[in-house]
Amino acid sequence: MRTTDQKRTDLHNFVRENWGTEMGDTLMEFLPNPPWTDVATRQDIANIRVELGSLRQNVDADMRRIESRMDSGFANIDKSLKAINWRITGLISILVPVFLAYATALWQLK
């Protein structure tokens, strides 16, 4: 049954006449203004809970995918850093004897 402004006014007047003006006014303050479609029903809340559950599952799955990508990304970074470390070590192992030979040659020239 759809509530109209006339039915709302009739209810207000009925309560004021039978229970008193203050009670009628108080009751009308507790009732939401039309349209009553703005009031959530239990089914609306149940539907929202289902949607939130589905959304949570989607977010959880997305987070697992992100974590997996980050783990593989960190593994790639680790491999790259190890490769850089070996290159630097190799470069140092080549440059140290060269500098020692250069220093020895300079020392012998003096």
C-alpha positions in Angstrom: 0.0 0.0 0.0 1.4 3.3 -1.0 1.4 6.1 1.5 0.1 9.5 0.2 0.2 12.9 1.8 -3.5 12.7 2.5 -3.1 9.4 4.4 -0.2 10.8 6.3 -2.3 13.9 7.2 -5.3 11.7 8.2 -3.1 9.6 10.5 -1.6 12.8 12.1 -5.1 14.2 12.7 -6.4 10.9 14.1 -3.6 10.5 16.6 -3.8 14.2 17.6 -7.6 13.8 18.3 -7.3 10.5 20.1 -3.9 10.7 21.9 -3.4 14.4 22.1 -1.6 17.0 20.0 1.8 16.4 21.5 1.6 12.6 20.9 0.5 13.2 17.3 3.3 15.6 16.6 5.9 13.3 18.2 4.7 10.3 16.2 4.9 12.2 12.9 8.4 13.3 13.8 9.5 9.7 14.1 8.0 8.7 10.7 10.1 9.3 7.7 8.9 11.8 5.1 7.5 10.3 1.8 8.6 8.6 -0.3 9.0 5.6 1.9 11.1 4.0 -0.8 14.1 5.8 0.8 13.7 3.4 3.9 15.9 0.3 3.6 14.1 -3.0 4.1 15.6 -6.2 5.6 15.9 -7.6 2.1 17.8 -4.5 1.0 20.3 -5.0 3.8 20.6 -8.7 3.0 21.3 -7.8 -0.6 23.9 -5.3 0.4 25.6 -8.0 2.6 25.7 -10.4 -0.3 27.2 -7.6 -2.6 29.8 -6.7 0.1 30.7 -10.4 0.5 31.2 -10.7 -3.3 33.2 -7.4 -3.3 35.4 -8.6 -0.5 36.2 -11.9 -2.4 37.1 -9.8 -5.4 39.4 -7.5 -3.4 41.0 -10.5 -1.7 41.7 -12.2 -5.0 43.1 -8.9 -6.4 45.4 -8.6 -3.3 46.6 -12.1 -3.8 47.5 -11.4 -7.4 49.3 -8.2 -6.5 51.2 -10.0 -3.8 52.2 -12.7 -6.2 53.4 -10.1 -8.8 55.4 -8.3 -6.1 57.0 -11.5 -4.9 58.1 -12.3 -8.5 59.2 -8.7 -9.0 61.3 -8.9 -5.8 62.8 -12.1 -7.1 63.8 -10.4 -10.3 65.2 -7.5 -8.5 67.3 -9.9 -6.3 68.6 -11.6 -9.5 69.5 -8.3 -11.0 71.3 -7.1 -7.9 73.3 -10.3 -7.8 74.3 -9.9 -11.4 75.3 -6.3 -10.8 77.3 -7.4 -7.8 79.2 -10.0 -9.9 79.9 -7.4 -12.6 81.3 -4.9 -10.0 83.4 -7.7 -8.4 84.8 -8.6 -11.8 85.5 -5.0 -12.7 87.3 -4.5 -9.4 89.3 -7.7 -9.9 90.5 -6.3 -13.2 91.2 -2.7 -12.1 93.1 -3.5 -8.9 96.0 -5.3 -10.7 96.0 -2.5 -13.4 96.3 0.2 -10.7 99.0 -1.8 -8.9 101.0 -2.2 -12.1 100.6 1.5 -12.8 101.7 2.4 -9.2 104.6 0.1 -9.4 105.7 1.5 -12.7 105.5 5.1 -11.4 107.4 4.1 -8.3 110.2 2.5 -10.4 110.5 5.6 -12.5 111.3 7.9 -9.6 
